[in-house]
Amino acid sequence: MKIFKPTLTLLLATLLSFSCSSSKRAHKLPVEAETTLAFTKPYFQVWNAAIKYGSRGAKLYLPNLQSRTNAKIDKVYFRGMYGTLEKGRSLFTAIVTKPVLNDGSPNPNVEPIEFPFDLRPDECVVSYIEEGKTKYFLISGLAEREGIYYPDGPPTVVTRE
């Protein structure tokens, strides 16, 4: 029994150290810990186009996204896809697309991108340009809204200045 307790303690300490280190995710591009961007309750909707159009993706909504330093808001990375953020009246939106074939498999005619971030399903990364340097900020906790079916092809983004 005297040997059992120290062995068990050592085993538990080893397991905990491995589980803590595996929770850190590696990104190929540096993600800022602090940012000058502000936003409220981001969310997304998954969409599917008719089979003949062969695409699916998501539309992201970032309400009240703004920079305190006049940084230029650029792109969003989400679930292995990326798109350009477009400014609306009070929010930025982006449509990210994954080209697929009629059977739902990935389209071999579209060259896959090497995705630079390891993200969970409810996370996205926003890129922005501040003082001539591109920076990246991780947003967690995206809420998912009900999906949309587009029979006439993929959606488009309407921009307003």
DALINQUI-V140286 format. One record per residue. N is the residue number from 1. RES is the residue in one small letter. PSI is psi in radians with two decimals (NA if undefined). OMEGA is omega in whole degrees, -180 to 180 (999 if undefined). NEAR is the number of other C-alpha atoms within 12 Angstrom. Layout:
n=N res=RES psi=PSI omega=OMEGA near=NEAR
n=N res=RES psi=PSI omega=OMEGA near=NEAR
This chain:
n=1 res=m psi=-0.59 omega=180 near=7
n=2 res=k psi=-0.61 omega=179 near=8
n=3 res=i psi=-0.54 omega=-176 near=9
n=4 res=f psi=-0.78 omega=-178 near=10
n=5 res=k psi=-0.87 omega=178 near=11
n=6 res=p psi=-0.64 omega=179 near=12
n=7 res=t psi=-0.77 omega=179 near=13
n=8 res=l psi=-0.72 omega=178 near=14
n=9 res=t psi=-0.78 omega=179 near=14
n=10 res=l psi=-0.72 omega=179 near=14
n=11 res=l psi=-0.80 omega=178 near=14
n=12 res=l psi=-0.73 omega=179 near=14
n=13 res=a psi=-0.71 omega=179 near=14
n=14 res=t psi=-0.79 omega=179 near=14
n=15 res=l psi=-0.74 omega=179 near=14
n=16 res=l psi=-0.67 omega=180 near=14
n=17 res=s psi=-0.64 omega=177 near=14
n=18 res=f psi=-0.69 omega=-179 near=13
n=19 res=s psi=-0.59 omega=178 near=12
n=20 res=c psi=-0.70 omega=-179 near=12
n=21 res=s psi=-0.49 omega=-180 near=12
n=22 res=s psi=-0.28 omega=179 near=11
n=23 res=s psi=-0.27 omega=176 near=13
n=24 res=k psi=2.26 omega=-177 near=12
n=25 res=r psi=2.51 omega=-179 near=17
n=26 res=a psi=2.22 omega=175 near=15
n=27 res=h psi=2.50 omega=180 near=18
n=28 res=k psi=-0.38 omega=176 near=13
n=29 res=l psi=2.55 omega=-177 near=21
n=30 res=p psi=2.33 omega=178 near=20
n=31 res=v psi=2.27 omega=-178 near=25
n=32 res=e psi=2.41 omega=175 near=19
n=33 res=a psi=-0.65 omega=178 near=13
n=34 res=e psi=2.65 omega=-179 near=13
n=35 res=t psi=2.83 omega=176 near=26
n=36 res=t psi=0.07 omega=179 near=25
n=37 res=l psi=2.52 omega=176 near=31
n=38 res=a psi=2.55 omega=-179 near=24
n=39 res=f psi=2.93 omega=177 near=24
n=40 res=t psi=2.35 omega=172 near=20
n=41 res=k psi=1.23 omega=178 near=19
n=42 res=p psi=2.60 omega=179 near=31
n=43 res=y psi=3.00 omega=180 near=31
n=44 res=f psi=2.80 omega=174 near=33
n=45 res=q psi=2.24 omega=174 near=28
n=46 res=v psi=2.48 omega=179 near=32
n=47 res=w psi=2.72 omega=176 near=29
n=48 res=n psi=2.38 omega=175 near=32
n=49 res=a psi=2.88 omega=178 near=29
n=50 res=a psi=2.67 omega=-176 near=22
n=51 res=i psi=-0.67 omega=-177 near=21
n=52 res=k psi=-0.37 omega=179 near=19
n=53 res=y psi=-0.42 omega=173 near=24
n=54 res=g psi=0.94 omega=174 near=27
n=55 res=s psi=2.74 omega=174 near=33
n=56 res=r psi=2.87 omega=-178 near=36
n=57 res=g psi=-2.59 omega=-179 near=34
n=58 res=a psi=2.67 omega=174 near=42
n=59 res=k psi=2.15 omega=-178 near=42
n=60 res=l psi=2.47 omega=180 near=45
n=61 res=y psi=2.15 omega=178 near=38
n=62 res=l psi=1.53 omega=-178 near=37
n=63 res=p psi=2.49 omega=175 near=25
n=64 res=n psi=0.54 omega=178 near=20
n=65 res=l psi=2.11 omega=179 near=32
n=66 res=q psi=2.79 omega=-180 near=27
n=67 res=s psi=2.43 omega=177 near=20
n=68 res=r psi=-0.14 omega=-178 near=15
n=69 res=t psi=0.36 omega=-179 near=15
n=70 res=n psi=0.56 omega=175 near=16
n=71 res=a psi=2.61 omega=179 near=24
n=72 res=k psi=2.06 omega=179 near=27
n=73 res=i psi=2.29 omega=-167 near=36
n=74 res=d psi=-1.41 omega=-171 near=30
n=75 res=k psi=2.94 omega=174 near=30
n=76 res=v psi=2.46 omega=179 near=39
n=77 res=y psi=2.24 omega=-173 near=40
n=78 res=f psi=2.17 omega=174 near=41
n=79 res=r psi=0.81 omega=178 near=29
n=80 res=g psi=0.13 omega=180 near=26
n=81 res=m psi=2.86 omega=174 near=31
n=82 res=y psi=2.77 omega=179 near=31
n=83 res=g psi=2.93 omega=180 near=30
n=84 res=t psi=2.35 omega=177 near=29
n=85 res=l psi=2.25 omega=-179 near=33
n=86 res=e psi=2.40 omega=-177 near=30
n=87 res=k psi=2.27 omega=173 near=26
n=88 res=g psi=-2.78 omega=-179 near=20
n=89 res=r psi=-0.92 omega=-178 near=17
n=90 res=s psi=0.26 omega=180 near=18
n=91 res=l psi=2.80 omega=172 near=27
n=92 res=f psi=2.48 omega=176 near=36
n=93 res=t psi=2.73 omega=175 near=37
n=94 res=a psi=2.47 omega=174 near=39
n=95 res=i psi=2.12 omega=177 near=34
n=96 res=v psi=2.40 omega=-171 near=35
n=97 res=t psi=2.50 omega=173 near=35
n=98 res=k psi=1.84 omega=180 near=33
n=99 res=p psi=2.28 omega=180 near=31
n=100 res=v psi=2.83 omega=175 near=26
n=101 res=l psi=3.05 omega=-179 near=20
n=102 res=n psi=-0.53 omega=-180 near=17
n=103 res=d psi=0.05 omega=178 near=14
n=104 res=g psi=-0.07 omega=179 near=19
n=105 res=s psi=2.75 omega=-180 near=16
n=106 res=p psi=2.52 omega=-179 near=18
n=107 res=n psi=2.04 omega=-178 near=19
n=108 res=p psi=-0.26 omega=180 near=12
n=109 res=n psi=-0.20 omega=179 near=10
n=110 res=v psi=2.13 omega=-178 near=15
n=111 res=e psi=2.18 omega=-180 near=11
n=112 res=p psi=2.56 omega=178 near=16
n=113 res=i psi=2.68 omega=173 near=13
n=114 res=e psi=1.91 omega=-174 near=14
n=115 res=f psi=2.21 omega=-171 near=20
n=116 res=p psi=0.02 omega=-176 near=24
n=117 res=f psi=2.58 omega=175 near=30
n=118 res=d psi=1.73 omega=-173 near=26
n=119 res=l psi=2.62 omega=171 near=28
n=120 res=r psi=2.88 omega=-178 near=19
n=121 res=p psi=-0.39 omega=-179 near=23
n=122 res=d psi=0.43 omega=-179 near=25
n=123 res=e psi=2.65 omega=171 near=26
n=124 res=c psi=2.86 omega=176 near=40
n=125 res=v psi=2.28 omega=177 near=44
n=126 res=v psi=2.28 omega=174 near=45
n=127 res=s psi=2.50 omega=179 near=35
n=128 res=y psi=2.73 omega=-178 near=32
n=129 res=i psi=2.09 omega=-178 near=22
n=130 res=e psi=2.13 omega=-179 near=20
n=131 res=e psi=0.72 omega=177 near=12
n=132 res=g psi=0.04 omega=-178 near=10
n=133 res=k psi=2.31 omega=177 near=13
n=134 res=t psi=2.25 omega=179 near=20
n=135 res=k psi=2.79 omega=-177 near=28
n=136 res=y psi=2.42 omega=-180 near=33
n=137 res=f psi=2.27 omega=-179 near=32
n=138 res=l psi=2.28 omega=174 near=32
n=139 res=i psi=2.15 omega=179 near=35
n=140 res=s psi=2.80 omega=174 near=21
n=141 res=g psi=0.54 omega=176 near=18
n=142 res=l psi=2.30 omega=178 near=28
n=143 res=a psi=2.45 omega=179 near=22
n=144 res=e psi=2.22 omega=175 near=21
n=145 res=r psi=2.96 omega=-179 near=17
n=146 res=e psi=2.40 omega=-179 near=14
n=147 res=g psi=2.87 omega=-177 near=18
n=148 res=i psi=2.49 omega=174 near=21
n=149 res=y psi=2.22 omega=179 near=21
n=150 res=y psi=1.79 omega=-179 near=22
n=151 res=p psi=-0.39 omega=-176 near=17
n=152 res=d psi=0.39 omega=178 near=15
n=153 res=g psi=3.00 omega=-176 near=21
n=154 res=p psi=2.72 omega=-180 near=29
n=155 res=p psi=2.88 omega=175 near=28
n=156 res=t psi=2.78 omega=179 near=21
n=157 res=v psi=2.28 omega=175 near=21
n=158 res=v psi=2.20 omega=-179 near=16
n=159 res=t psi=2.56 omega=176 near=16
n=160 res=r psi=2.39 omega=178 near=12
n=161 res=e psi=NA omega=999 near=10
